[in-house]
Amino acid sequence: MAIACKAAYMRLMEQDITSLEEKIAHLTRTVEELSDIVARQSNEIDLLTRRVQMLMEREAGREYDQGGTIPLADQKPPHW
């Protein structure tokens, strides 16, 4: 009887190990997918940051051309 209990216990342990291995594989895949998403988002943020900077410089140039004053983007707020 002890042998049967030990065999049943071993089967349960193997099932638990298999279940844990499956969960680890799933989590590993999820982490890799999220890492790819974060990398793509970082690249997109960098691109958008450069574009916003270009637009700000372009608008500052227009403000300067129109009024001949310091562009608003370069002026300190009145509370400073």
N, C-alpha and C positions, 0 to 999 in steps of 0.2 A: 504494500500500500504506500509506503514511503517513496518507493521508486516512481509510482504513478503520480504522486503529488509533486515530486521533484520534476518530472517530465512536463506536467501541466504548468508548473512555475516557469520552467525554461521556455515553453512556448509563449507564455504571456510576456516574458522578458524580451523575447525576440520580436514579438508584435509591437511592444513599446519602443524598442530600438528602431524598428522599421518606421513606425509612426513619427518618431523624432527625426529620423533622417529625411523623411518626406517633408516635414515642416521646415527643417533647415534648408533644404533645397528650394522650397518655395520662397522662404524669406531671403535667401541669397539672390534669387532671380528678381525679387521685388526691389531689393537694395540696388542691384545693378540697373534696373529700369529707372528708378528714382534718381540715381546718379547721372544717367544719361539726360534725364529731363532737366535736372539742375544745371548741367553743363550747357545745354541748349539755351536755357533761360538766361544764363550768365552771358552767353554770346549775344543774345538778343538785347539784353539790357545795355551791354557795351555799345552795340550799334545804335540803339535809341539815344543813349547819352551823347554820342558823337553827333548825331543828327540834331538834337536839341541845342547843343553847343553851337553848331553851324547856324541854326536858325536864329539863335540869340545874337550871334555876331552879325548876321545879315541885318537883323532888325536894328541893332545898335548903329550900324552904318547908315541905315535909312534915317534914323532919328538925327544923327549928326548932319547928314546931307540936307535935311529939311530945315533944321533950326540952327545949325552951327554951334550947338551947345554940347555939353557932356551928355552922352547917351544915358537914358534913365537907368539902364542896367548897371552902369558904372557909378551912379550917384549913391551916396550913403542916405539912408532914410532920415527924415527930420529928427527923429528921437535919438540919434546918435550924437 
